[in-house]
Amino acid sequence: MAAAAPRIIVIGGGLAGLAAVIKIAEMGGNVDLFSIVPVKRSHSVCAQGGINAAKNLKGEGDSTWQHFDDTVYGGDFLANQPPVKAMCDAAPGIIDLLDRMGVPFNRTPEGLLDFRRFGGTLYNRTAFAGATTGQQLLYALDEQVRRYEAEGKVKKYEHWEFLSAVLDGKRVCRGICAMDLRSMEIRTFPADAIIIATGGIGAIFGKSTNSVVCTGSAQSALYQQGCYYANGEFIQVHPTSIPGEDKLRLMSESARGEGGRVWVPKKPGDNRNPKSIPENERWYFLEEWYPKYGNLVPRDVATRAIFKVVYEHNLGIDGKPMVYLDLTHIDRKILDKKLEGILEIYEKFVGDDPRETPMKIFPGMHYTMGGMWVDYKQATNIPGIFAAGEAEYQYHGANRLGANSLVSCIFGGFISGPNAVQYARGLQKSDGNGYFEAERKRQQEINGGLMQADGAENPFVIWKELGEEMTKNCTVIRYNKNIKECDGKLVELLERIRNVNLSDRNQWANTTVAFVRQLYNMLQLARVIAQGAGMRDESRGAHYKPDFPERDDKNWLKTTKATFAPDADEPKFEFEPVDISLIPPRPRKYDAAK
Amino acid sequence: MANSVIIKIKRQDTPNSAPYWDEFELPYKPGRNVISALMEIAANPITRDGRKSTPVTYDSNCLEEVCGSCAMIINGRARMACSALLDNLEKPVRLEPFSKFPIVRDLATDRSVIFENLKATKSWVPVDGSYDLGPGPRVSPEDQEQMYPLSRCISCCCCMEACPQFNEDTGFVGAATISQVRLFNAHPTGKALKRERLSALMGDGGIQECGYAQNCVEVCPKDIPLTTSIADVGGQVMSQALFDLFRK
């Protein structure tokens, strides 16, 4: 007798989720795809600069091993090496597949894929479609998933939010509980396995380069249900973002890849028009400090350099926390061909033309290297729960290189899908069905409580305080005393959120209810980040403590794993050795070639 | 309030309830967009006349004008709320939901029809599978430069909202979908489905409904050459129709 086709639930429809869906559908599985927004509007659209693959089409002698070495070195040796190697080996094939799917990559005169340079490497390894590569990649996968949807293999649940996993008596995942963001209905859905591909956690930092849906709520809910959360303290702050009232808009690393230069006037408070400041009165500090990599040092290095120039040398433009990112020396035609998407963002949101005027930028929270702990099959520690994409921790160690996120999302999706199907095929029946109703009731009660809550706290105020606290204490420069106070503040905010008052009690499309639920989960996950940062007394990749300025392999070459202790309502930590079987750790320095 | 901005918002609690207007007054801040105003209202939803209201429901995600979520009517024009800077808008600012799509709540509308249209026109490249089958077809830089702008469509539906022909009577698919057909028909592998795509655009609701008002290209936030796409695909449909006629 042929077994029924496996039913897999994929949560999140960005690159990782859609990549998983494609593999599952191709293997004959059925997919229920859940997403807060229509999947074509997922945060992957925001990725700009490109996707890495060592195809060596520029005669530079690049190789997948070089890509692997750059990635491990850029991540300061914190990533387990075998899966990183597998990703780098698979990357050229992934680019070919995307090319076949119709991604309009930029081309060489001969009609081959063009490649540009990105941070943390000396090779032209980044394929790109203008400066909207994430959008183009997401659309290609979205189109393939739509094709499977037309064939009845994929059912989409858009405008639904994941709330929790349904676990049976043996703590095996049997499905999910989710909320319809329009009718506010809470329902459970059975599945043989689930894949979490819910992306980043930017909202924990208030303003970031992330999209509105990137709250980390799903990851946090699963952490609170018993999944390990790994390396939470590793937060990437992108050196070049455009500060805004509502968010920090990304200004892609590709601007520097195409020759953009970062500088400040040498004289403090120099408020002349930047174009009129002569070369010898400008300080190209990245080029001076890192002659080999110049403006293309990894993001953590560039971000700390900008902080140093602004806060220690007091050389921010106009005395404000800003530096110039200058493209004005580059031919307009080239800029339009290769960077149009990002130039347009700057023009529309700031009002200046970056082809004419140097852009004013400053670092902004961008990416979480940490995430759900997974094994090499993308499986979490709870049977039946897999994770892929930015939501998991596996590929980037202590710092992610630019243009590696798109490849890790797609690769992780491609690994998780087949492994979820494999797992589903061997799955034993559950010991009962009552778990679904119990979970639904638990979630329903939370909504009921929120609708009636008549406390004194405004959730939007709590969120603002959370963001300020985390940005101040848990991003670029970290001090143990401040982190400790920050965690204390988080405990206070968790107390206060129990006493909220919702300004909206409508039972239809109530965005405030959904937001408060996310906010609670953000607060719980924020403690994992803060406490993880507090514990790790060293500096590695994006994690930098002036009181412990060196990397300490003897004590800290290990993965941080947080679990939730429900009785204590806080994280517990354990540590796991890193697999360094392929490349022995060596000091990470970007002032010279490695 | 000195130095403030008044924002009038057309609201509706449920898909079938009656619409009403709320007016909010916010302190002026330079460089802010409509979304940040809506965020501030959410944090303190008190109307101008001091009445306690509710946070406004609206769609949003990337806030960089690339996800296509936050489309609405701002001062009478279909556009994205994230890239609408208050400094550049006539005051008071008037926000309304799209008028040609079912209302979910307040400024949020159900625009899923665009995704159904993309399905009906098979807007994808029919690859053999996701295995590693080597590189794709070579594409000249000139062809890439033709295709790339079309591929930047964010499915925001502004072109459909602004189109006089896009309504229940005609059932017109709208410019965005037609432009995607042009994109996929131009792709060396994608053109395998050209005939099926063009058939989907024939007859009622198809490309013939276009009345050449050119509103679509006017409002498109991504400057996609939509009218060129319509002309191009119109020609393709015509030749296909003739071909079909003589083959019968």
Boltz contact constraints between the chains, C-beta under 6 A:
constraints:
  - contact:
      token1: [A, 22]
      token2: [B, 130]
      max_distance: 6.0
  - contact:
      token1: [A, 26]
      token2: [B, 130]
      max_distance: 6.0
  - contact:
      token1: [A, 37]
      token2: [B, 61]
      max_distance: 6.0
  - contact:
      token1: [A, 40]
      token2: [B, 155]
      max_distance: 6.0
  - contact:
      token1: [A, 41]
      token2: [B, 61]
      max_distance: 6.0
  - contact:
      token1: [A, 41]
      token2: [B, 67]
      max_distance: 6.0
  - contact:
      token1: [A, 41]
      token2: [B, 68]
      max_distance: 6.0
  - contact:
      token1: [A, 41]
      token2: [B, 69]
      max_distance: 6.0
  - contact:
      token1: [A, 45]
      token2: [B, 66]
      max_distance: 6.0
  - contact:
      token1: [A, 45]
      token2: [B, 67]
      max_distance: 6.0
  - contact:
      token1: [A, 46]
      token2: [B, 62]
      max_distance: 6.0
  - contact:
      token1: [A, 93]
      token2: [B, 132]
      max_distance: 6.0
  - contact:
      token1: [A, 96]
      token2: [B, 134]
      max_distance: 6.0
  - contact:
      token1: [A, 96]
      token2: [B, 135]
      max_distance: 6.0
  - contact:
      token1: [A, 97]
      token2: [B, 130]
      max_distance: 6.0
  - contact:
      token1: [A, 99]
      token2: [B, 135]
      max_distance: 6.0
  - contact:
      token1: [A, 99]
      token2: [B, 136]
      max_distance: 6.0
  - contact:
      token1: [A, 100]
      token2: [B, 127]
      max_distance: 6.0
  - contact:
      token1: [A, 100]
      token2: [B, 136]
      max_distance: 6.0
  - contact:
      token1: [A, 101]
      token2: [B, 125]
      max_distance: 6.0
  - contact:
      token1: [A, 101]
      token2: [B, 127]
      max_distance: 6.0
  - contact:
      token1: [A, 102]
      token2: [B, 125]
      max_distance: 6.0
  - contact:
      token1: [A, 102]
      token2: [B, 187]
      max_distance: 6.0
  - contact:
      token1: [A, 102]
      token2: [B, 190]
      max_distance: 6.0
  - contact:
      token1: [A, 104]
      token2: [B, 144]
      max_distance: 6.0
  - contact:
      token1: [A, 104]
      token2: [B, 147]
      max_distance: 6.0
  - contact:
      token1: [A, 104]
      token2: [B, 148]
      max_distance: 6.0
  - contact:
      token1: [A, 104]
      token2: [B, 151]
      max_distance: 6.0
  - contact:
      token1: [A, 107]
      token2: [B, 139]
      max_distance: 6.0
  - contact:
      token1: [A, 107]
      token2: [B, 141]
      max_distance: 6.0
  - contact:
      token1: [A, 107]
      token2: [B, 144]
      max_distance: 6.0
  - contact:
      token1: [A, 111]
      token2: [B, 138]
      max_distance: 6.0
  - contact:
      token1: [A, 111]
      token2: [B, 139]
      max_distance: 6.0
  - contact:
      token1: [A, 111]
      token2: [B, 140]
      max_distance: 6.0
  - contact:
      token1: [A, 130]
      token2: [B, 148]
      max_distance: 6.0
  - contact:
      token1: [A, 135]
      token2: [B, 66]
      max_distance: 6.0
  - contact:
      token1: [A, 136]
      token2: [B, 151]
      max_distance: 6.0
  - contact:
      token1: [A, 143]
      token2: [B, 124]
      max_distance: 6.0
  - contact:
      token1: [A, 146]
      token2: [B, 119]
      max_distance: 6.0
  - contact:
      token1: [A, 147]
      token2: [B, 124]
      max_distance: 6.0
  - contact:
      token1: [A, 150]
      token2: [B, 119]
      max_distance: 6.0
  - contact:
      token1: [A, 182]
      token2: [B, 104]
      max_distance: 6.0
  - contact:
      token1: [A, 211]
      token2: [B, 61]
      max_distance: 6.0
  - contact:
      token1: [A, 211]
      token2: [B, 62]
      max_distance: 6.0
  - contact:
      token1: [A, 212]
      token2: [B, 60]
      max_distance: 6.0
  - contact:
      token1: [A, 212]
      token2: [B, 61]
      max_distance: 6.0
  - contact:
      token1: [A, 213]
      token2: [B, 61]
      max_distance: 6.0
  - contact:
      token1: [A, 245]
      token2: [B, 32]
      max_distance: 6.0
  - contact:
      token1: [A, 245]
      token2: [B, 36]
      max_distance: 6.0
  - contact:
      token1: [A, 246]
      token2: [B, 35]
      max_distance: 6.0
  - contact:
      token1: [A, 246]
      token2: [B, 36]
      max_distance: 6.0
  - contact:
      token1: [A, 246]
      token2: [B, 39]
      max_distance: 6.0
  - contact:
      token1: [A, 246]
      token2: [B, 63]
      max_distance: 6.0
  - contact:
      token1: [A, 247]
      token2: [B, 63]
      max_distance: 6.0
  - contact:
      token1: [A, 249]
      token2: [B, 64]
      max_distance: 6.0
  - contact:
      token1: [A, 345]
      token2: [B, 64]
      max_distance: 6.0
  - contact:
      token1: [A, 348]
      token2: [B, 83]
      max_distance: 6.0
  - contact:
      token1: [A, 460]
      token2: [B, 43]
      max_distance: 6.0
  - contact:
      token1: [A, 503]
      token2: [B, 45]
      max_distance: 6.0
  - contact:
      token1: [A, 503]
      token2: [B, 54]
      max_distance: 6.0
  - contact:
      token1: [A, 504]
      token2: [B, 54]
      max_distance: 6.0
  - contact:
      token1: [A, 504]
      token2: [B, 55]
      max_distance: 6.0
  - contact:
      token1: [A, 508]
      token2: [B, 14]
      max_distance: 6.0
  - contact:
      token1: [A, 509]
      token2: [B, 57]
      max_distance: 6.0
  - contact:
      token1: [A, 509]
      token2: [B, 104]
      max_distance: 6.0
  - contact:
      token1: [A, 509]
      token2: [B, 105]
      max_distance: 6.0
  - contact:
      token1: [A, 511]
      token2: [B, 57]
      max_distance: 6.0
  - contact:
      token1: [A, 512]
      token2: [B, 55]
      max_distance: 6.0
